Amino acid sequence: MKSDQRKEIQELVEILAAQNLTEIEVERKDLRIRIRRESLSPPVSLPGALTPPVPSRDPIQVAIEVPEIDQSGFLTVTSPIVGTFYRSPSPDSDPYVEEGDGVHKGQVLCIVEAMKLMNEIECEFDGKVVKILVDTASSVEYGQPLFLIDPGTPA
Amino acid sequence: MFKKILIANRGEIALRIIRACRELGIQTVAVYSEADVRSGYIRHADEHVCIGPPDSTQSYRNIPNVLSAAEITGADAIHPGYGFLAENAHFAEVCESIGMTFIGPTSDQIALLGDKSKARETMLQHGIPVMPGSDGEITNLDQATGIAKKLGYPVIVKASAGGGGRGMRVVGREEELGKAILAAQVEARTTFGHDGVYLEKYFVDPRHVEVQVLADQQGQIIHLGERDCSVQRRYQKLVEESPSPAVDDSLRTEMGKVAVKALKVVKYRNAGTVEFLLDQRRKFYLMEVNTRIQVEHPVTEMVTGIDLIKEQIRVSAGLPLKIRQKDIGLTGHSIECRINAECPDTFKPSPGAVTKFQLPGGPGVRVDTDMEAPGHVHPHYDSMIAKLICHGQDREEALARAHRALGEFIVEGVKTTIPLLRVILSDPDFQKGRVTTGFLDRFVAGRVS
């Protein structure tokens, strides 16, 4: 994807978020971009919830229809196990990553603790952290989105 | 009593357990794979946790994910249902070691009774009539040939780590024995991870009659009568009923005594089922013991009025059984039909979208299912989508009800075995109660030709 196209998409995502829109679509001769905000999985009721739960995370999905060009958009890093999510290796250390950080393939993004075992979750590709989707010390289930990453070589 | 139970299963049995917990005031946690994200049972639970991808080895059989789900939700007990981890001795052991109550027998009991060859030996040593066969696993072909000769052909080669009708080979003549043993060993190794096999005499056309047992932690063991499960296709049950048309009061008392004695031998706890083969001369032989709640448990519930899942939960919580053997009686007759998403002629699985799912009703009709329309039958899991259980004052009424209810049961979008079940129930031999384990295979063969 060309960098100006990526910039355009990023601007559209920002407009979507800032104006609290659900969908934006832009069409030109060579390109059509549709960006839609939707929940990826049904509501998870976390411990203690007594009322029907409301989705607490709203990852933004980017669907780009560009003829003859590879589709790509933000990628989601999801939890491969069930457990408790921690942003830092220990309570008094800094988080592994912050929003806006560049990350490289193999870099540890977080820990998911299961049955007293700390599992480091690595990023599978290079990119930039767009959004951290879960609060530290929250329970996470299999497949739960944890990070939104804008893939590509970090600037 | 437990505050919160995690159900390590899916579909109709998960919903069944959730219902029992609801009635006992216990909070419930449902777990699901990504395939089951929209399945019906989930919303009946108080909480739910996604534990893996569709493949059951990475989800429903994924011990770390199941236990982690119990940990993050604060569950204090796990009900394994049937299948999946229900008879996994290692899983039960891990639960025991972390102080999580496994609703079922102990891991040692699961291990012992799960090894079919060892279980036979143990029972034999205590004078329980078992199927005539080898003393333990086969060590070499000469030994096997000798044993088979003494038993008389036909014989059956069975996997020690098998059960539920899997890992078996029938041998009609001595010339076929060596090949059959090798084939069974290979299948056993790949399916169960252990290639031990043993021999049993093969009864041509017996009845499969099993006895439901309940045991508490105080050592009390009672039986709740028998179920006749002779309508089977390739060892998979399709229709079950209680009482068995071949069992009268005195035989019931005898079989019940033996079932209880067998489980007393291992100091069993929780629910279990002792499977017997019954020959035409009212002689019965112990085949295997199932250390789990069974698919067909509602059949017994309908004739005894006892909620078996609630009793499982109660005894696991340490409560003594309030029911006494003398209080157990079988009232009327019940019959269960398993509704599978399969082509009724070829038995090929029929997964896909369910567009219509209308349940029957009326007196004496119970349906255990979590399927709904719109819904989906997944190819990853067992094809059974519902159980229809009908009860009547006698066998005739139960059959008439089942036949009527099957006619009211509308499923569209996938094929089901409903048409086949209606024909089975109308069969003159079946109506007379003359059903043995060869019935359905012959019946199906007759329809095809």
Chai-1 contact restraints between the chains, C-beta under 6 A:
chainA,res_idxA,chainB,res_idxB,connection_type,confidence,min_distance_angstrom,max_distance_angstrom,comment,restraint_id
A,S45,B,E47,contact,1.0,0.0,6.0,A-B,restraint_1
A,P47,B,T73,contact,1.0,0.0,6.0,A-B,restraint_2
A,P47,B,G74,contact,1.0,0.0,6.0,A-B,restraint_3
A,V82,B,I51,contact,1.0,0.0,6.0,A-B,restraint_4
A,V82,B,N65,contact,1.0,0.0,6.0,A-B,restraint_5
A,V82,B,S68,contact,1.0,0.0,6.0,A-B,restraint_6
A,V82,B,A69,contact,1.0,0.0,6.0,A-B,restraint_7
A,G83,B,S68,contact,1.0,0.0,6.0,A-B,restraint_8
A,A114,B,S68,contact,1.0,0.0,6.0,A-B,restraint_9
A,M115,B,L67,contact,1.0,0.0,6.0,A-B,restraint_10
A,M115,B,S68,contact,1.0,0.0,6.0,A-B,restraint_11
A,S139,B,I72,contact,1.0,0.0,6.0,A-B,restraint_12
A,E141,B,V49,contact,1.0,0.0,6.0,A-B,restraint_13
A,E141,B,C50,contact,1.0,0.0,6.0,A-B,restraint_14
A,Y142,B,C50,contact,1.0,0.0,6.0,A-B,restraint_15
A,Y142,B,I51,contact,1.0,0.0,6.0,A-B,restraint_16
A,Y142,B,G52,contact,1.0,0.0,6.0,A-B,restraint_17
A,G143,B,E34,contact,1.0,0.0,6.0,A-B,restraint_18
A,G143,B,C50,contact,1.0,0.0,6.0,A-B,restraint_19
